Amino acid sequence: AAYDTRTAGSWTPPPGVVAAEIDRLTGQPADGTTPADRRYREWFIEGTEPGALAWPLSLFRLGPIGF
């Protein structure tokens, strides 16, 4: 009841914080097959995102890639 008359505010994440859409059922990143009612936005410190969202960023933190 305390928030009934309030409007949603805005929040700017600090540097190094990223958002991801998460599937409520699996806890993994939502994909094209995830229904809208199962999605929610979660904020993560960059590099701690679950599953497929984290691997590209963590790959480059390991340093140059040699062949």
Number of C-alpha atoms within 10 A of each C-alpha: 5 5 7 6 7 8 7 7 5 6 6 6 11 8 8 9 14 15 13 17 18 21 19 16 10 9 13 16 20 20 11 6 6 15 11 10 8 13 18 14 13 12 14 15 12 15 17 15 22 14 10 10 16 13 14 10 14 14 12 10 10 8 8 8 7 4 3
